[in-house]
Amino acid sequence: MITQLDLHNFKCFEELKLPLQSLTLLAGGNASGKSSIMQALALLHQNMREHERSSRLMLNGGTAQLGMVGDVIGQISQNTCRIGISEDDGSWFEWGFFGERSDMSMRVERVRGELSTGDSLDVYKSEPLRYLLPESVSEHSLPTRLRGLTYLTAERVGPQELYPFDDPQLTPVVGAHGEYAVSILYSNEDYRIEERLQKEEDIPPTLSRQVEAWMRSFFPGCFLEVEPVRRTNALTLGIRNSKETDFIRPMHTGFGLTQVLPIIVASLRANPNDLLLIENPEVHLHPAAQGKMGDFLAQIASTGVQVIIETHSDHILNGIRRAVKFGMLNKENVVLHFLRNRSESPLPQVESPTIDSNGNIDSWPSGFFDQFDHDMNALVDWS
């Protein structure tokens, strides 16, 4: 598991040392840096997956499109940034990158680190790299974990007539926009789901059937049908709301259904030690369903999958709090981070309230899911 992310001069962070846990929740106002944290990990994933032997950090690819170096480097007067990662086995790595502000990639200037064996690592730009690391440590658990991570942005694909169908070796994750979720569901329909995540015991423990079962907890009566389109690399998705109706096209169902499907598929298909990054899992969901989503992601984290969530939903938070209270996930395995826009506040850029075994939170910084209280206070004053 990744236990800490360090950022130096990366986007809005001059210096950040962010603890991570089995379940990490990122909250805060707009433009406070939540997505930047996700993007730092997604950027490493993208380069390790798409540019195995490169000694440059490509800023644009299939997972993340960050523009030019000037968009990524925080301070105008500098041309460098650093990204560091620590793991629970005691190992850590830090990359130093350099680039002209008009470039669309950055040179790897230096790679430092320490392995769990105590061996140190300190190499400069002249040494060939594989997965952004020297060949001798390229098979370490960290690059394996980063290559396989799933990054789901808030801009997930909506209802489609057709969904792409590709070889599972080329599309092992659902994609940044969830575009391959239906393909993975079809290719892995018989994949056996871990017993702790089987929603309904009286149905087969396969991915296809358990995805349906979990979807029904958000959308009662939901059933799915995935079929290949003959002589094309495409699939159709049929959806129905009860056993008494026929399957219909996704555009005739609630929009939230296609937003949740990639999250459910990615979560149930993940293995222990995999890493899931999910932006705004609450998109297009009713508040009650948002609470269930928090509960669901806590259950996923309890199986050894590391989950990092960016959210604006107090219902997501409360679903996690309930999961802790009822013993689904230990409080030690949850970390909450509230981020502030550093240009708008003299307070620390990151504040981390803690959660106890009853789901209580020790402090509520101003702006941390307190808008309901502000609104109610205002309404009382008006009455």
Secondary structure, 3 states (H helix, E strand, C coil): CEEEEEEEEECCEEEEEEECCCEEEEEECCCCCHHHHHHHHHHHHHHHHHCCCCCEEECECCCCECCCHHHHECCCCCCEEEEEEEECCCCEEEEEEECCCCCCEEEEEEEEEECCCCCEEEEECCCCEECCEEHHHCCCHHHHHHHCCEEECCCCCCCCCCEECCCCCCCCCCCCCCCCHHHHHHHCCCCECCHHHCCCCCCCCEHHHHHHHHHHHHCCCCEEEEEECCCCCEEEEEEECCCCCCCECHHHCCHHHHHHHHHHHHHHHCCCCCEEEEECCCCCCCHHHHHHHHHHHHHHHHCCCEEEEECCCHHHHHHHHHHHHCCCCCHHHEEEEEECCCCCCCCCCEECCCECCCCCECCCCCCCCCHHHHHHHHHHHHC
